[in-house]
Amino acid sequence: MGRIIFTKIVTIESMEILLEFIKTQKIKNNMEIIGTDSTGTVSLNNYEIKRPVMVILGNEAKGMSVKLKEICDKIIRIPMEGNVNSLNLSCAASIIMWEIYKNKYRI
């Protein structure tokens, strides 16, 4: 809970400003932009997320917007079995963040 004190929070006023912010950060920090979506063409099982990276997560009902998908370098899906095709946003974010951490420290 205390992590919020050390986390930079940015408020963006419009989609256009958000898109420009993402593009600027990508160039400035030489980072890859990855999105997560249940229809993604790349399975997380087959992809090593490397830093620096910006992760875009869509909402649980509708996923990412078309505009956000267009700026992603990769759209990654988290593999699931059975009749489930999506995860709670916090669960999906936790899985992606673990993969980023794991790849950094080669756990």
C-alpha positions in Angstrom: 0.0 0.0 0.0 2.9 2.4 0.7 4.2 2.0 -2.8 1.8 4.7 -4.0 4.0 7.3 -2.3 6.9 6.4 -4.6 5.0 5.8 -7.8 4.7 8.6 -10.4 1.1 9.1 -11.3 0.3 11.0 -14.5 -3.1 12.5 -15.3 -4.0 12.7 -19.0 -6.8 15.0 -20.2 -7.6 13.4 -23.5 -6.8 10.4 -25.8 -4.8 12.6 -28.1 -2.6 13.8 -25.3 -2.2 10.2 -24.0 -1.2 9.0 -27.5 1.4 11.8 -27.8 2.7 11.1 -24.3 3.1 7.4 -25.1 4.9 8.1 -28.4 7.2 10.6 -26.7 8.1 8.2 -23.9 8.7 5.4 -26.3 11.3 7.5 -28.2 12.8 9.1 -25.1 13.3 5.9 -23.2 13.8 3.5 -26.2 11.0 1.3 -24.9 8.7 -1.3 -26.3 5.0 -0.8 -26.0 3.0 -4.0 -25.4 -0.7 -4.4 -24.9 -2.6 -7.3 -23.5 -5.7 -8.7 -25.1 -7.4 -12.1 -25.2 -7.1 -12.0 -29.0 -3.4 -11.1 -29.0 -1.3 -12.8 -31.6 1.7 -13.4 -29.3 1.3 -15.8 -26.3 3.0 -14.8 -23.1 4.4 -18.3 -23.0 6.5 -17.5 -26.1 7.5 -14.0 -25.4 10.2 -12.5 -23.1 9.2 -9.1 -22.0 12.3 -6.9 -21.8 12.8 -3.6 -20.1 12.2 -0.8 -20.6 8.6 -1.5 -21.4 5.3 0.3 -21.3 2.3 -2.0 -20.7 -1.2 -1.1 -21.8 -4.1 -3.0 -20.2 -7.6 -2.7 -21.5 -10.7 -2.8 -19.3 -12.3 -6.1 -18.5 -15.4 -5.7 -20.6 -14.1 -4.1 -23.8 -10.3 -4.5 -23.8 -8.1 -1.8 -25.3 -9.4 0.8 -27.7 -8.4 0.5 -31.4 -6.2 3.6 -31.0 -4.3 2.1 -28.2 -3.9 -1.2 -30.0 -2.5 0.7 -33.0 0.4 2.1 -31.1 1.5 -1.2 -29.5 4.5 -3.0 -30.8 3.0 -6.3 -29.7 -0.3 -7.5 -28.5 0.2 -10.3 -26.0 -2.3 -12.8 -24.7 -2.1 -14.6 -21.4 -2.8 -18.3 -22.1 -5.8 -19.8 -20.3 -7.5 -23.1 -20.4 -11.1 -24.1 -20.4 -14.0 -21.8 -21.2 -12.3 -18.7 -19.7 -11.1 -16.1 -22.2 -10.4 -13.1 -20.0 -9.0 -12.2 -16.6 -9.8 -9.6 -14.0 -7.7 -6.5 -14.8 -5.7 -6.7 -11.6 -5.0 -10.4 -12.2 -3.8 -9.8 -15.7 -1.6 -6.8 -14.5 -0.1 -9.0 -11.8 0.8 -11.7 -14.2 2.5 -9.3 -16.7 4.4 -7.5 -13.9 5.7 -10.8 -12.6 6.9 -11.7 -16.1 8.7 -8.3 -16.3 10.3 -8.8 -12.9 11.2 -12.5 -13.6 12.9 -11.6 -16.9 14.9 -8.8 -15.3 16.3 -11.1 -12.6 16.1 -14.4 -14.6 14.2 -16.2 -11.9 
